[in-house]
């Protein structure tokens, strides 16, 4: 299965993008764990641009959305 993570950034990148998409390929049993690990690692990188929201969509082999959620991280200053 494939998870598509759409990240909305706080400020644009040096190329002017405010939305970045990331695809994660994993087995159905561990896909949510892989997505949560990716979000955790992305959120805790100090030199990356902060993310407003993570919008996650899990699609099956026929490109149908099986599950979706969004997450808004809170950053400590």
N, C-alpha and C positions, 0 to 999 in steps of 0.2 A: 504494500500500500504506500501511498505517497501523502505526505503532509506538506501543505503550502503555507508558509509563515509570511505574512505581509507585515512589515515593520514600518510604522509611521514615525519619522524622526522629529525631534524638537526643532532642529535647524537644518538647512540644506547641506548636502555634502559639497565638496569642492567642484563637483560636476553639476550641481544644481538640483539634485534629486532629493525629494523629501519622503519618498516611499521606496523601500527595498524589499524584494521578494526572495525567499530562500526555500528550496525544495529539499525535503528530507525523505529518503527512501529507507524503509525498514520493514521488518516483519510485523504483522498485525499485532502480535502479543506485546511487542516492546516499543511500538511506535509512539505512544503517548509519553513513555519515559524518555525516549530520545528527544522529543519536542520539548519537554520540560527541562531536560539537561541543556539543550541549546539555548532556551530562553534564559536560564539561570546564568550560563556562561556569558551570554551577550550582555546581560544586565550588569554583571559585575566586572566588566572590562573597563578600566579607568580611562584609557586613551580613545575609546569609541564615542561617537555621538550618542547622546541619550535618546531613548525611544519613548514616545508617548503611549502607543498601544501596539500590542502584538495581536494580530488577527490570524487565527489558525483555522484552516480547513483541511479535513482529511477526506481524500477521495479514493475510490476503489479503482479497479482496473478498467471500468467502463466510464471513468471520469465523473461519476456521480458522487455528490457530497454525502458522506456517511455521518460525519460529526464536525462541528465547528464551535469555536469559542473565541473570546477575546480577553486579553489581559492587559491591564494598565499598571505598570510597575511604579513603586514608590522608591525614590532615591533619597538616601541620607546625605545631607550636605556636609 
